[in-house]
Amino acid sequence: MPQHGDSASLSALDGLIASDRAPTNARPDLLTKDDIWALLQEVKDPEVPAISVVELGIIRAVHWDGKELTVDVTPTYSGCPATELIEELIVEALHDAGVRNPTINQVLTPAWTTDWITTEGKEKLRAFGIAPPETSSGKMSLLGESAVIACPHCGSNDTERVSEFGSTACKALYRCKECLEPFDYFKCI
């Protein structure tokens, strides 16, 4: 077994930064775009940890330019307080995988919509106790029409909105008249 300081031990440390012992971008070709997407699939939304940033639909693209990685991210909305934290979590996950100095590029056009949440993401929201957003037809509520929001706990459609704002600004607070449980509804944007 090599001892600290001998040549075999030192060669094993090649490509590591002394401050954090994380691999450098010496061989970015080891991580494919598919690898990056899989890695981002593990980064959870800090406000709704049941779903990943990929399932939320905010990761638009990943680009390798030589040894430089850029991730295109579309914020859910301009006032979302979690936007900075999400970007930090993405960078942290990439650093942990050995990517140095990734660039996060905010893409504002087209604007994010709840239609971009994946089917799997919507099911995970429901399992977590949050009613997922309605499809585009549910956007009629923006014009004053009432949407029927099913309770994620018991499935009843006999629900009522208690408050336009729930645990976060992107959710409304509802109550099920059947099981009497309160729940958040991820608003349709």
C-alpha beads as a LAMMPS data file, in Angstrom:
LAMMPS data file: protein, C-alpha beads

189 atoms
188 bonds

1 atom types
1 bond types

-500.0 500.0 xlo xhi
-500.0 500.0 ylo yhi
-500.0 500.0 zlo zhi

Masses

1 110.0

Atoms # bond

1 1 1 0.000 0.000 0.000
2 1 1 1.489 3.390 -0.965
3 1 1 2.464 5.625 1.908
4 1 1 1.634 9.324 2.070
5 1 1 4.158 11.204 0.002
6 1 1 5.338 8.402 -2.296
7 1 1 4.888 8.696 -6.081
8 1 1 2.004 6.180 -6.340
9 1 1 0.024 8.126 -3.739
10 1 1 0.778 11.470 -5.428
11 1 1 -0.278 10.240 -8.866
12 1 1 -3.630 9.192 -7.410
13 1 1 -4.121 12.822 -6.368
14 1 1 -3.435 14.264 -9.833
15 1 1 -6.340 16.444 -10.947
16 1 1 -7.464 17.183 -7.400
17 1 1 -7.618 20.630 -5.899
18 1 1 -5.940 20.755 -2.506
19 1 1 -8.621 22.978 -0.981
20 1 1 -11.516 20.598 -1.510
21 1 1 -10.074 17.473 -3.107
22 1 1 -12.685 17.687 -5.890
23 1 1 -11.666 16.681 -9.416
24 1 1 -10.960 19.495 -11.848
25 1 1 -12.359 19.766 -15.356
26 1 1 -9.267 18.074 -16.753
27 1 1 -11.470 15.423 -18.385
28 1 1 -14.986 16.867 -18.824
29 1 1 -15.587 14.309 -21.571
30 1 1 -16.095 11.779 -18.770
31 1 1 -19.468 13.406 -18.039
32 1 1 -21.849 13.287 -20.972
33 1 1 -24.926 15.463 -21.372
34 1 1 -26.973 12.461 -20.271
35 1 1 -24.808 12.214 -17.138
36 1 1 -25.441 15.893 -16.393
37 1 1 -29.212 15.461 -16.887
38 1 1 -29.163 12.451 -14.543
39 1 1 -27.216 14.478 -11.989
40 1 1 -29.701 17.370 -12.223
41 1 1 -32.543 14.873 -11.762
42 1 1 -31.234 14.467 -8.193
43 1 1 -31.323 18.222 -7.408
44 1 1 -34.560 18.857 -5.501
45 1 1 -36.657 22.007 -5.471
46 1 1 -36.018 23.469 -1.984
47 1 1 -39.643 24.611 -1.614
48 1 1 -41.098 21.311 -2.865
49 1 1 -38.458 18.637 -2.143
50 1 1 -40.682 15.931 -3.621
51 1 1 -39.638 16.897 -7.147
52 1 1 -36.391 17.641 -8.929
53 1 1 -35.515 20.723 -10.915
54 1 1 -35.749 18.549 -14.044
55 1 1 -39.262 17.357 -13.123
56 1 1 -40.198 20.961 -12.345
57 1 1 -39.271 21.764 -15.941
58 1 1 -36.896 24.639 -15.225
59 1 1 -33.776 23.061 -16.751
60 1 1 -33.914 24.068 -20.400
61 1 1 -30.593 22.748 -21.733
62 1 1 -27.033 21.750 -20.880
63 1 1 -24.089 22.708 -23.081
64 1 1 -20.463 21.585 -23.067
65 1 1 -18.097 24.040 -24.765
66 1 1 -14.714 22.383 -24.488
67 1 1 -14.198 22.037 -20.744
68 1 1 -16.882 24.591 -19.819
69 1 1 -20.395 23.557 -18.825
70 1 1 -23.409 25.853 -19.078
71 1 1 -26.836 24.972 -17.705
72 1 1 -29.817 26.958 -18.994
73 1 1 -32.401 27.520 -16.243
74 1 1 -35.780 29.227 -16.525
75 1 1 -37.019 30.511 -13.151
76 1 1 -40.595 29.600 -12.271
77 1 1 -41.369 33.302 -11.956
78 1 1 -39.325 36.466 -11.522
79 1 1 -40.186 36.924 -7.843
80 1 1 -39.493 33.367 -6.736
81 1 1 -37.341 33.567 -3.602
82 1 1 -35.920 30.094 -4.261
83 1 1 -34.334 30.964 -7.632
84 1 1 -30.903 31.809 -6.200
85 1 1 -30.910 28.796 -3.898
86 1 1 -31.875 26.485 -6.769
87 1 1 -28.958 27.812 -8.812
88 1 1 -26.617 27.299 -5.841
89 1 1 -27.864 23.714 -5.408
90 1 1 -27.263 23.034 -9.104
91 1 1 -23.718 24.417 -8.913
92 1 1 -23.056 22.419 -5.722
93 1 1 -24.215 19.174 -7.352
94 1 1 -22.038 19.863 -10.389
95 1 1 -19.040 20.665 -8.162
96 1 1 -19.589 17.401 -6.283
97 1 1 -19.470 15.588 -9.639
98 1 1 -16.177 17.271 -10.501
99 1 1 -17.353 20.118 -12.734
100 1 1 -15.462 23.291 -11.951
101 1 1 -16.965 26.732 -12.503
102 1 1 -20.202 25.751 -14.242
103 1 1 -22.169 28.637 -15.680
104 1 1 -25.849 29.033 -14.883
105 1 1 -27.592 30.920 -17.673
106 1 1 -31.026 32.305 -16.804
107 1 1 -33.332 31.936 -19.793
108 1 1 -36.388 34.156 -19.412
109 1 1 -37.989 33.597 -22.820
110 1 1 -40.165 31.708 -23.189
111 1 1 -41.462 32.173 -19.671
112 1 1 -41.826 29.052 -17.542
113 1 1 -45.281 27.523 -17.288
114 1 1 -46.673 24.801 -15.060
115 1 1 -47.279 22.861 -18.283
116 1 1 -43.523 22.140 -18.190
117 1 1 -43.825 20.085 -14.987
118 1 1 -43.415 16.468 -16.049
119 1 1 -46.123 13.871 -15.565
120 1 1 -43.863 12.158 -13.024
121 1 1 -43.393 15.471 -11.234
122 1 1 -47.154 16.006 -10.995
123 1 1 -47.637 12.528 -9.543
124 1 1 -44.859 13.147 -7.011
125 1 1 -46.544 16.412 -5.990
126 1 1 -49.815 14.551 -5.409
127 1 1 -48.072 11.829 -3.381
128 1 1 -46.392 14.580 -1.321
129 1 1 -49.825 16.052 -0.493
130 1 1 -49.804 18.969 -2.940
131 1 1 -52.484 19.115 -5.619
132 1 1 -50.622 19.447 -8.926
133 1 1 -51.447 22.278 -11.326
134 1 1 -54.226 21.828 -13.813
135 1 1 -53.398 21.605 -17.501
136 1 1 -53.676 24.632 -19.767
137 1 1 -57.467 24.384 -19.623
138 1 1 -57.179 25.080 -15.889
139 1 1 -55.802 28.510 -16.727
140 1 1 -59.393 29.644 -17.237
141 1 1 -59.315 30.335 -13.495
142 1 1 -57.181 33.348 -14.392
143 1 1 -60.325 34.715 -16.054
144 1 1 -62.457 34.130 -12.978
145 1 1 -63.735 30.638 -13.711
146 1 1 -63.485 28.240 -10.793
147 1 1 -61.290 25.221 -11.287
148 1 1 -62.150 21.933 -9.631
149 1 1 -59.143 20.936 -7.545
150 1 1 -59.074 17.321 -6.391
151 1 1 -57.837 16.595 -2.880
152 1 1 -54.417 14.907 -3.056
153 1 1 -55.233 12.976 0.137
154 1 1 -58.567 11.326 -0.696
155 1 1 -59.222 12.297 -4.332
156 1 1 -62.503 14.119 -3.607
157 1 1 -63.498 17.001 -5.875
158 1 1 -65.481 18.567 -3.023
159 1 1 -62.831 21.131 -2.084
160 1 1 -62.727 24.850 -1.374
161 1 1 -60.048 27.513 -1.591
162 1 1 -59.227 28.933 1.825
163 1 1 -56.583 31.421 0.689
164 1 1 -55.077 32.524 -2.615
165 1 1 -51.677 31.987 -1.009
166 1 1 -50.479 28.800 0.637
167 1 1 -47.085 27.852 2.041
168 1 1 -45.433 29.749 -0.832
169 1 1 -46.663 32.376 -3.290
170 1 1 -46.868 29.780 -6.079
171 1 1 -49.389 27.707 -4.122
172 1 1 -52.934 28.344 -2.884
173 1 1 -54.377 26.864 0.306
174 1 1 -57.370 24.543 -0.089
175 1 1 -59.421 22.377 2.233
176 1 1 -61.161 19.134 1.392
177 1 1 -64.806 19.077 2.526
178 1 1 -64.773 15.277 2.427
179 1 1 -61.712 14.332 4.527
180 1 1 -61.390 17.839 6.080
181 1 1 -57.634 17.945 5.382
182 1 1 -56.003 21.204 4.267
183 1 1 -53.644 21.052 1.279
184 1 1 -51.649 23.258 -1.036
185 1 1 -52.535 23.558 -4.706
186 1 1 -49.642 24.360 -7.037
187 1 1 -51.166 27.268 -8.983
188 1 1 -51.443 27.013 -12.728
189 1 1 -49.206 29.570 -14.428

Bonds

1 1 1 2
2 1 2 3
3 1 3 4
4 1 4 5
5 1 5 6
6 1 6 7
7 1 7 8
8 1 8 9
9 1 9 10
10 1 10 11
11 1 11 12
12 1 12 13
13 1 13 14
14 1 14 15
15 1 15 16
16 1 16 17
17 1 17 18
18 1 18 19
19 1 19 20
20 1 20 21
21 1 21 22
22 1 22 23
23 1 23 24
24 1 24 25
25 1 25 26
26 1 26 27
27 1 27 28
28 1 28 29
29 1 29 30
30 1 30 31
31 1 31 32
32 1 32 33
33 1 33 34
34 1 34 35
35 1 35 36
36 1 36 37
37 1 37 38
38 1 38 39
39 1 39 40
40 1 40 41
41 1 41 42
42 1 42 43
43 1 43 44
44 1 44 45
45 1 45 46
46 1 46 47
47 1 47 48
48 1 48 49
49 1 49 50
50 1 50 51
51 1 51 52
52 1 52 53
53 1 53 54
54 1 54 55
55 1 55 56
56 1 56 57
57 1 57 58
58 1 58 59
59 1 59 60
60 1 60 61
61 1 61 62
62 1 62 63
63 1 63 64
64 1 64 65
65 1 65 66
66 1 66 67
67 1 67 68
68 1 68 69
69 1 69 70
70 1 70 71
71 1 71 72
72 1 72 73
73 1 73 74
74 1 74 75
75 1 75 76
76 1 76 77
77 1 77 78
78 1 78 79
79 1 79 80
80 1 80 81
81 1 81 82
82 1 82 83
83 1 83 84
84 1 84 85
85 1 85 86
86 1 86 87
87 1 87 88
88 1 88 89
89 1 89 90
90 1 90 91
91 1 91 92
92 1 92 93
93 1 93 94
94 1 94 95
95 1 95 96
96 1 96 97
97 1 97 98
98 1 98 99
99 1 99 100
100 1 100 101
101 1 101 102
102 1 102 103
103 1 103 104
104 1 104 105
105 1 105 106
106 1 106 107
107 1 107 108
108 1 108 109
109 1 109 110
110 1 110 111
111 1 111 112
112 1 112 113
113 1 113 114
114 1 114 115
115 1 115 116
116 1 116 117
117 1 117 118
118 1 118 119
119 1 119 120
120 1 120 121
121 1 121 122
122 1 122 123
123 1 123 124
124 1 124 125
125 1 125 126
126 1 126 127
127 1 127 128
128 1 128 129
129 1 129 130
130 1 130 131
131 1 131 132
132 1 132 133
133 1 133 134
134 1 134 135
135 1 135 136
136 1 136 137
137 1 137 138
138 1 138 139
139 1 139 140
140 1 140 141
141 1 141 142
142 1 142 143
143 1 143 144
144 1 144 145
145 1 145 146
146 1 146 147
147 1 147 148
148 1 148 149
149 1 149 150
150 1 150 151
151 1 151 152
152 1 152 153
153 1 153 154
154 1 154 155
155 1 155 156
156 1 156 157
157 1 157 158
158 1 158 159
159 1 159 160
160 1 160 161
161 1 161 162
162 1 162 163
163 1 163 164
164 1 164 165
165 1 165 166
166 1 166 167
167 1 167 168
168 1 168 169
169 1 169 170
170 1 170 171
171 1 171 172
172 1 172 173
173 1 173 174
174 1 174 175
175 1 175 176
176 1 176 177
177 1 177 178
178 1 178 179
179 1 179 180
180 1 180 181
181 1 181 182
182 1 182 183
183 1 183 184
184 1 184 185
185 1 185 186
186 1 186 187
187 1 187 188
188 1 188 189
